[in-house]
């Protein structure tokens, strides 16, 4: 009877001890920390690895230390120059102090999402449309700096903020397209005028050189005639050649008349 009683006692002890031990042993991963509370009072952060707690007396809250992304929904904002735009962004942050993240803010992920919406509206509302389109990196850093400064007491570090997209009204897009087209035409005309100016300058220098060296002008004229004749498959008779040919014709005609009179 005593043996059976001993077995039952041991079995009862195991039934109590095993659940107690399983509830006492806690394991957190390398990228996690466990904030420990004992009878409601803060003890500190535990982990990574294995640690023990007192069941019923202790409670823990696990905190992820990896970088977390928060998608800020699209906000309709009026810029400083009274243009209505729709802007959305992404916030990247990580917890650097798990104790502050648990004790000082109820839901830091939700709080950062709402804070991001507010700061995004404030910063974009103070910027002009051209700044929003051309200096987006500058606005990203400004938003990040403001959010990071406000989340430092929560034990959270904002690593980056990125404006994803900017949607403009149809009327504004058409106006910008016309402006871009006009700018392209202006650049084309300026380039064309600059080319004419450079060509005129070079032609003036060439004319001065030909004036000082008439033979060079004659050689250039003959070269141009050769190029034209080759390209068009023509035979060109110059003024000097025509004079020579006319002289030969006159001489032949005189010789023929002389022969007829003597005959």
GIQUI-V452998 format. One record per residue. PHI is phi in degrees with one decimal (999 if undefined). OMEGA is omega in whole degrees, 0 to 359 (999 if undefined). Layout:
BEGIN
phi:PHI omega:OMEGA
phi:PHI omega:OMEGA
END
This chain:
BEGIN
phi:999 omega:180
phi:-63.0 omega:179
phi:-65.0 omega:179
phi:-64.4 omega:179
phi:-63.7 omega:179
phi:-64.0 omega:179
phi:-61.5 omega:180
phi:-63.6 omega:179
phi:-63.4 omega:179
phi:-61.2 omega:180
phi:-62.7 omega:179
phi:-65.5 omega:178
phi:-62.8 omega:179
phi:-63.0 omega:179
phi:-62.2 omega:181
phi:-83.7 omega:187
phi:-72.0 omega:184
phi:-62.0 omega:176
phi:-61.0 omega:179
phi:-63.1 omega:179
phi:-66.6 omega:180
phi:-64.8 omega:177
phi:-77.5 omega:182
phi:-83.7 omega:183
phi:-85.1 omega:178
phi:-127.1 omega:179
phi:-131.4 omega:175
phi:-120.8 omega:183
phi:-77.4 omega:183
phi:-60.5 omega:184
phi:-93.5 omega:180
phi:-122.7 omega:170
phi:-136.1 omega:179
phi:-112.3 omega:177
phi:-88.5 omega:187
phi:-98.7 omega:175
phi:-120.1 omega:177
phi:-119.5 omega:185
phi:54.1 omega:177
phi:85.0 omega:180
phi:-98.6 omega:183
phi:-70.3 omega:175
phi:-102.0 omega:180
phi:148.4 omega:181
phi:-97.1 omega:179
phi:-119.7 omega:176
phi:105.9 omega:3
phi:-79.9 omega:180
phi:108.2 omega:185
phi:-103.6 omega:174
phi:-153.7 omega:185
phi:-118.5 omega:175
phi:-129.2 omega:176
phi:-97.1 omega:181
phi:-56.1 omega:180
phi:71.7 omega:181
phi:-79.1 omega:184
phi:-101.3 omega:172
phi:-142.1 omega:182
phi:-128.2 omega:173
phi:-127.7 omega:181
phi:-84.5 omega:181
phi:-127.2 omega:178
phi:-87.4 omega:182
phi:-95.3 omega:180
phi:-74.6 omega:178
phi:-68.9 omega:182
phi:-116.3 omega:177
phi:-106.9 omega:177
phi:-121.6 omega:180
phi:-88.8 omega:178
phi:-81.1 omega:182
phi:-63.2 omega:184
phi:-62.9 omega:181
phi:-115.6 omega:175
phi:-90.7 omega:189
phi:-128.2 omega:174
phi:-103.3 omega:182
phi:-73.6 omega:183
phi:-65.7 omega:177
phi:-95.5 omega:170
phi:62.9 omega:174
phi:-114.0 omega:180
phi:-84.7 omega:180
phi:-131.4 omega:174
phi:-115.5 omega:187
phi:-129.0 omega:171
phi:-128.2 omega:187
phi:-149.8 omega:176
phi:-129.2 omega:179
phi:-111.9 omega:177
phi:-113.1 omega:181
phi:-145.9 omega:176
phi:-147.1 omega:180
phi:-87.5 omega:178
phi:-106.6 omega:177
phi:-131.3 omega:184
phi:-62.7 omega:180
phi:-64.8 omega:179
phi:-64.8 omega:181
phi:-63.6 omega:180
phi:-88.8 omega:188
phi:-84.1 omega:191
phi:-96.5 omega:178
phi:-144.6 omega:186
phi:-70.1 omega:181
phi:-141.1 omega:188
phi:-66.3 omega:179
phi:-65.3 omega:178
phi:-67.7 omega:180
phi:-64.5 omega:180
phi:-67.6 omega:178
phi:-61.4 omega:180
phi:-69.3 omega:178
phi:-63.3 omega:178
phi:-63.0 omega:178
phi:-61.3 omega:182
phi:-64.8 omega:182
phi:-65.9 omega:178
phi:-60.3 omega:179
phi:-65.7 omega:181
phi:-66.4 omega:184
phi:-69.1 omega:180
phi:-66.8 omega:178
phi:-65.3 omega:179
phi:-93.1 omega:181
phi:-104.0 omega:175
phi:-89.1 omega:184
phi:-61.4 omega:180
phi:-61.5 omega:178
phi:-66.5 omega:179
phi:-65.1 omega:184
phi:-85.0 omega:187
phi:-107.2 omega:184
phi:-123.0 omega:183
phi:-66.5 omega:180
phi:-63.7 omega:178
phi:-64.2 omega:178
phi:-67.2 omega:177
phi:-58.0 omega:181
phi:-67.4 omega:179
phi:-66.2 omega:178
phi:-63.3 omega:180
phi:-60.0 omega:182
phi:-62.0 omega:182
phi:-67.0 omega:181
phi:-65.1 omega:181
phi:-63.0 omega:179
phi:-63.2 omega:182
phi:-80.3 omega:182
phi:-97.7 omega:178
phi:-58.1 omega:178
phi:-62.8 omega:179
phi:-85.3 omega:183
phi:75.6 omega:184
phi:-124.2 omega:179
phi:-113.0 omega:177
phi:-86.2 omega:185
phi:-87.6 omega:182
phi:-164.8 omega:172
phi:-134.8 omega:182
phi:-129.4 omega:173
phi:-77.5 omega:186
phi:-79.1 omega:185
phi:-148.2 omega:177
phi:-130.2 omega:180
phi:-103.2 omega:181
phi:-108.3 omega:174
phi:-63.7 omega:181
phi:-60.2 omega:181
phi:-61.7 omega:179
phi:-68.7 omega:178
phi:-65.2 omega:177
phi:-65.6 omega:179
phi:-63.7 omega:179
phi:-68.5 omega:177
phi:-65.2 omega:178
phi:-64.4 omega:179
phi:-63.1 omega:179
phi:-64.9 omega:179
phi:-64.3 omega:178
phi:-62.9 omega:179
phi:-64.9 omega:178
phi:-64.4 omega:177
phi:-62.7 omega:180
phi:-62.0 omega:180
phi:-64.4 omega:179
phi:-62.8 omega:179
phi:-67.8 omega:178
phi:-65.2 omega:179
phi:-64.3 omega:179
phi:-62.8 omega:179
phi:-64.9 omega:178
phi:-64.8 omega:176
phi:-63.2 omega:178
phi:-63.1 omega:180
phi:-62.8 omega:179
phi:-65.3 omega:179
phi:-64.7 omega:179
phi:-62.8 omega:179
phi:-64.5 omega:180
phi:-68.2 omega:179
phi:-64.6 omega:178
phi:-64.4 omega:177
phi:-64.6 omega:179
phi:-66.1 omega:179
phi:-62.2 omega:178
phi:-63.1 omega:179
phi:-67.2 omega:179
phi:-65.5 omega:178
phi:-66.4 omega:179
phi:-77.1 omega:182
phi:-130.5 omega:181
phi:-60.5 omega:179
phi:-61.6 omega:178
phi:-65.0 omega:178
phi:-65.0 omega:179
phi:-65.0 omega:178
phi:-62.1 omega:178
phi:-66.1 omega:178
phi:-64.8 omega:180
phi:-65.1 omega:179
phi:-63.5 omega:178
phi:-63.6 omega:179
phi:-64.4 omega:179
phi:-62.6 omega:180
phi:-64.3 omega:179
phi:-65.5 omega:181
phi:-64.2 omega:180
phi:-66.2 omega:184
phi:-74.4 omega:183
phi:-101.8 omega:182
phi:56.2 omega:182
phi:-116.8 omega:172
phi:-113.0 omega:185
phi:-107.9 omega:177
phi:-107.9 omega:181
phi:-83.9 omega:182
phi:-64.0 omega:180
phi:-66.8 omega:179
phi:-67.0 omega:179
phi:-64.5 omega:179
phi:-63.2 omega:179
phi:-64.1 omega:180
phi:-65.7 omega:178
phi:-64.4 omega:179
phi:-63.0 omega:179
phi:-65.2 omega:179
phi:-64.4 omega:180
phi:-62.7 omega:180
phi:-63.9 omega:180
phi:-67.1 omega:180
phi:-66.2 omega:179
phi:-66.1 omega:180
phi:-66.0 omega:179
phi:-66.5 omega:179
phi:-65.2 omega:181
phi:-63.7 omega:181
phi:-67.4 omega:179
phi:-67.1 omega:181
phi:-68.8 omega:180
phi:-76.6 omega:181
phi:-77.9 omega:999
END
